[in-house]
Every structure is written in structure tokens, then in C-alpha cells.
């Protein structure tokens, strides 16, 4: 397939509810949508950056720049027999994984549509339904957090993830357990702690958590190995894992017992699948994390989560969790804690149509390139 046309859309969409982590508080979501066309077929991808370089080094503005000035020029007009070749085309560009993931995802969608097959099947997915959880930000009061967690559990979500930071950690988890009892619960620290906080995590051992996600430095693998030796709760690495080799190092050092795979964080579906395959061969569970994506990025998350190693419910909740109205049709829905990609089996690619009206409604900037 020869890439004949590429378009980019800079979106600013209001969230249904503010979302707070140790990085800060978001009320609106800035993201970049990428479309790639060949022979009348269009594939869609998303680069779900943050406005500020807090999760990684990227911002929405830098991702736009990298895509426009470096990634798209190396892709437009080129012929690819498989999406895995896209990353090789711009391999000289270092970092900027979220920007790269948006373009590569669009090519994967295009490729699967050209085959007339669903993306999840083209990736090698075997799960005919995907268990999903929900991620809850840091709330102003624990009572608000308990109310939201209870609501999502009643909706059937299979896991609750709670963001923590120093001062809002052990006491929050304790109150959640006291109020709601035994349910699948994990916490996400987003790199907010150091080894000096080891007693905090020893206390966490008493609450039966599925995992503690990224407690230490965003770029650390080594120090996590010391923490894991001191606690029973599995550590899950997120920000530290940018490539397959990072996952390999973490497993060799026993720095984590679980790996969070985010398509955008690792640069695309090809690398995400490589990390999955490594963990699958070693019987290490993985799960699909989220970046508050629109339905386009959410659809790619659903597709990768059908691979056999994704045994822990991910963060791919329903569209209504974040948006009054999503930019895809139909919107992503959850039934009894599951999303069923087999319902999309008759549709090729990501399985959802992009609503041009909703896309245009939230687009504040766009650009187009043709061969």
C-alpha cells in the first residue's frame, strides 16, 4: 500500500469530570487524531499526549511538530507491505513515542481494512471479549472517591484503579476497603515516591491490592527491584517501559511482576505486541493502560487487549466515562465489565466509524498532505 494522503486534527474536548493524578488536574483533553489514506481506504490513529511534558517528554504541540516536520515526510508517498515497516522508516527519530504511535496506529487500521479483516484479528487476538476496569483520579474527598468506585462496581467494571500521591495513599485505600470490602483494587503512583517511602508500600501490603503501579521514578527500572524485594504486592511498571528491551531488563532484574502496555507510550502497536509476546513467553501478566483517549485510541486499545497475555482488566472503559459524546459511531460500551470485539467481527479495521461532525466540532487546528 502506498500512503497517498495524511491528515492531522488537533482536538480539544471537555471531559465529563475533571481527572486528577500526581501530575495535575485535567478538565479538557488535548489530543491529535491522524488519518492515513490509500486507494480510497482511510485508517485512523490517535496520539494522546498531555498539554505539558509531565507524563513523558512530549506535549500536544511537540507531537504536532514531530509528526508534521519529521514523521509524515518519511511516510507520505512511501510503499509499505506491512505496518511494522512504518517504524523502520523513521527509526532515526529518537523518542517521541506518542507522536509515532498515532501515525503507526492509522497505518495498522488502514492495513487491516485493506485486508477486509478486523484489526484485533490481524494482530492475532484470541480473546473474544475484553475485561475492563476503570481508572479514578485523586478526588477532593474520599467520600467522593468511594461514591464513584461503588457506582462503577455496580456497573460491572472488573477492576478499580485509584491514583495516589504522598498524603493521599494509605488512608485512602483503607477507607475504600472499609466502605466497599473486597473487590479488585490497584493503585497508581505515577512516579510520585522514592525508596525513602518504603514503609508506605509495606502498609499497602495489608490491603490485598492487585498491584502498585509505577511507585518510583518514571525512568527507573533498577530501584524498583529493591522495592519489590521488600513488599509482597506485585509492582507494575508503566512509564519505565518504552521498548521491549526495557521490559526484558525489568523482568531480568525482577523489578516488576506485571507490565502495563500502553500503545502510545511504547510507540505503536508493533512494539506493544513485541512486549506482550515477551511477557507471554515468560508467563508474566500484562494489561492495557489508557491515556484518556477518544474512541479512536480506545478502539486500538481494545484490539491489542484481545491478545492472550492480557489477563488483567485494562483501563479501556466506556466512551461515556470521559465524553458526553465520543467521536466514533457506535460509541464504546461495556456490558457486565466486558467489551466484546467479536460484535465488531463483520467490520474491518478498528470496527468503528469516525463521526466527521463530532471530529470537526472539537478540531481547533488541522493540516493535510497529499502525494
Secondary structure, DSSP 8 states (H G I E B T S, - for coil): -B--EEEEEEEEEEEEEEEEETTEEEEEEEEEEEEEEETTEEEEEEE---SSTTSSS--HHHHHHHIIIIITTTTTT-B-SSTHHHHHHTTTS-S-HHHHHHHHHHHHHHHHHHHTSBHHHHTT---SSEEB-EEE---SSHHHHHHHHHHHHHTT-S-EEEE-BTTBSHHHHHHHHHHH-S--EEEE-TT---GGGHHHHHHHGGG--S-EE--S-TT-SHHHHHHHHH-SS-EEESTT--SHHHHHHHHHHT--SEEEE-TTTTTSHHHHHHHHHHHHHTT--EEE---S--HHHHHHHHHHTTSTTB-S-BS---GGGT-SS-SEES----BTTEE-GGGGTTS-BTS-EE-HHHHHHHEEEEEEEE-
